[in-house]
C-alpha cells in the first residue's frame, strides 16, 4: 500500500524548514494501520461447533513502512510504502494466513484516513486546507491552479510535473 502526501506538501517539506511537515506526514501514516487492523484484518478458523471454516476478525497484522521523498522519476513527492505481510496474529498468539479481501476493499478508505490525518496535522501547523473533491480528498491544486494548502508560496508551484508532462504533451496518435 502506498500513502502519498499532496504535491504542495512535498514541496513545502523539501523547500526548507519542513521537518514539522514531514512529522505530520509520518503521524498520518502511523494512524492508518490501526484503522486497517480494526476493519480489514481477518483470518479463517475452523469453528468446532459448526465444523466449518469461519472468518475471525480482531487480528494483528505484521507490517513495515518505508518513506520516500521522490518517486522513480525524481519529481518531489512524499510517499510511504507500507508492506503488509500475508499473516495475522490472533488473540491466542498464533500466526495464521490473512484473508486479504478486506484490505483490498478498504484501500481507498485507508488513503482517506491518512489524508484526513495529514490535513488535521497541517491545520495544527497553521496551513489552511481546502477540500477540493466531493469525496473529501485534498488535491494538489484547485481549479484556479493555485496550491490547495494556503500558506504555500505560489513561486514554488510548478505548472506541470515530470509525471504529467509526457501525458499532456503526447502527440495526437490515432492508434493510441
C-alpha positions as CSV (number, residue, x, y, z in Angstrom):
1,X,0.0,0.0,0.0
2,X,1.3,3.5,-0.8
3,X,0.2,6.5,1.2
4,X,1.1,9.8,-0.6
5,X,1.2,13.4,0.5
6,X,-0.2,16.0,-1.9
7,X,2.4,17.7,-4.1
8,X,2.3,21.0,-2.3
9,X,3.1,19.3,1.0
10,X,6.1,17.6,-0.6
11,X,7.3,20.9,-2.0
12,X,6.9,22.7,1.3
13,X,8.7,20.0,3.2
14,X,11.6,20.0,0.8
15,X,11.8,23.8,0.4
16,X,13.4,24.1,3.9
17,X,12.1,24.2,7.4
18,X,9.8,21.3,6.6
19,X,10.6,19.0,9.5
20,X,7.3,19.6,11.1
21,X,5.5,18.9,7.8
22,X,7.4,15.6,7.5
23,X,6.4,14.8,11.1
24,X,2.8,15.5,10.2
25,X,3.0,13.1,7.2
26,X,4.7,10.4,9.4
27,X,2.0,10.8,12.1
28,X,-0.8,10.5,9.5
29,X,0.8,7.3,8.1
30,X,1.2,5.9,11.6
31,X,-2.6,6.4,12.3
32,X,-3.6,4.3,9.3
33,X,-2.6,0.8,10.4
34,X,-4.8,0.9,13.5
35,X,-7.8,1.5,11.3
36,X,-6.8,-1.3,8.9
37,X,-6.4,-3.7,11.9
38,X,-9.8,-2.8,13.2
39,X,-11.7,-3.1,9.9
40,X,-9.8,-5.3,7.5
41,X,-7.6,-7.9,9.2
42,X,-9.3,-11.3,9.2
43,X,-8.3,-14.9,9.1
44,X,-10.2,-18.2,8.6
45,X,-10.6,-20.6,11.6
46,X,-12.4,-23.9,12.0
47,X,-15.4,-23.5,14.2
48,X,-15.6,-26.7,16.2
49,X,-19.3,-26.2,16.9
50,X,-20.2,-25.8,13.2
51,X,-17.5,-28.0,11.9
52,X,-16.8,-25.4,9.2
53,X,-14.4,-22.6,8.4
54,X,-15.4,-19.1,9.6
55,X,-13.9,-15.7,9.4
56,X,-12.4,-14.2,12.5
57,X,-11.6,-10.6,13.0
58,X,-9.7,-8.8,15.7
59,X,-6.4,-9.9,14.2
60,X,-3.0,-8.1,14.5
61,X,-1.0,-7.5,11.3
62,X,2.7,-7.6,10.6
63,X,3.8,-4.6,8.5
64,X,6.8,-2.3,7.8
65,X,6.8,1.1,6.3
66,X,9.4,3.0,4.2
67,X,9.2,6.7,3.4
68,X,10.5,8.1,0.2
69,X,10.6,11.8,-0.9
70,X,10.7,11.1,-4.7
71,X,9.2,8.5,-7.0
72,X,11.1,6.8,-9.8
73,X,11.1,10.0,-12.0
74,X,12.6,12.1,-9.2
75,X,9.7,14.5,-9.0
76,X,9.3,15.8,-5.4
77,X,6.6,13.6,-3.8
78,X,6.5,12.4,-0.3
79,X,5.0,8.9,0.0
80,X,5.3,5.9,2.3
81,X,5.2,2.3,1.2
82,X,3.5,0.1,3.8
83,X,4.4,-3.6,3.2
84,X,1.8,-5.8,4.9
85,X,2.7,-9.4,5.3
86,X,0.1,-12.1,4.4
87,X,-0.1,-13.2,8.0
88,X,-2.1,-12.1,11.1
89,X,-1.7,-12.9,14.8
90,X,-4.9,-13.8,16.7
91,X,-5.9,-13.2,20.3
92,X,-4.4,-16.6,21.1
93,X,-1.0,-15.5,19.9
94,X,-1.0,-17.9,16.9
95,X,0.0,-16.7,13.4
96,X,-2.3,-17.5,10.5
97,X,-2.9,-16.6,6.9
98,X,-4.6,-13.3,6.3
99,X,-7.9,-13.1,4.4
100,X,-7.0,-10.1,2.2
101,X,-10.3,-9.0,0.6
102,X,-11.0,-6.6,3.5
103,X,-7.6,-4.9,2.9
104,X,-8.3,-4.7,-0.9
105,X,-11.8,-3.3,-0.5
106,X,-10.6,-0.8,2.2
107,X,-7.6,0.6,0.3
108,X,-9.4,3.8,-0.7
109,X,-10.6,4.3,2.8
110,X,-7.1,3.7,4.1
111,X,-5.8,6.5,1.9
112,X,-8.7,8.8,3.0
113,X,-7.8,8.1,6.7
114,X,-4.2,9.1,6.0
115,X,-5.2,12.3,4.1
116,X,-7.6,13.3,6.8
117,X,-5.0,12.9,9.5
118,X,-2.5,14.8,7.4
119,X,-4.9,17.7,6.8
120,X,-5.6,17.8,10.5
121,X,-1.9,17.8,11.4
122,X,-1.1,20.5,8.8
123,X,-4.0,22.6,10.1
124,X,-2.4,22.5,13.5
125,X,0.7,23.9,11.9
126,X,-1.2,26.8,10.6
127,X,-1.9,25.7,7.0
128,X,-5.4,26.2,5.7
129,X,-6.6,23.1,4.0
130,X,-9.2,23.5,1.2
131,X,-11.3,20.4,0.3
132,X,-11.1,20.1,-3.4
133,X,-13.0,16.9,-4.2
134,X,-16.5,15.8,-3.3
135,X,-15.2,12.7,-1.6
136,X,-13.0,14.8,0.8
137,X,-9.7,14.5,-1.0
138,X,-7.3,17.4,-0.8
139,X,-5.8,17.7,-4.2
140,X,-2.5,19.3,-5.3
141,X,-4.2,22.3,-6.8
142,X,-7.7,23.6,-7.1
143,X,-9.4,24.7,-10.4
144,X,-7.6,28.0,-10.4
145,X,-4.2,26.2,-10.4
146,X,-3.0,27.6,-7.1
147,X,-2.0,25.2,-4.3
148,X,-4.8,24.0,-2.0
149,X,-2.6,24.4,1.1
150,X,-3.0,28.1,2.0
151,X,0.3,29.5,3.1
152,X,2.5,27.7,0.5
153,X,4.3,30.1,-1.8
154,X,3.0,30.4,-5.4
155,X,6.5,30.6,-6.8
156,X,7.4,27.1,-5.8
157,X,4.4,25.6,-7.6
158,X,5.3,24.1,-11.0
159,X,2.8,24.3,-13.8
160,X,3.3,20.6,-14.5
161,X,5.2,17.7,-13.1
162,X,7.7,15.3,-14.5
163,X,4.9,12.6,-14.4
164,X,2.2,14.6,-16.1
165,X,4.2,16.3,-18.8
166,X,4.7,13.2,-21.0
167,X,0.9,12.6,-20.9
168,X,-0.3,16.1,-21.6
169,X,2.4,16.7,-24.3
170,X,1.8,13.4,-26.0
171,X,1.2,13.9,-29.8
172,X,-2.1,13.0,-31.2
173,X,-1.9,9.4,-32.3
174,X,-4.9,7.8,-33.9
175,X,-3.7,4.3,-32.8
176,X,-3.4,5.3,-29.2
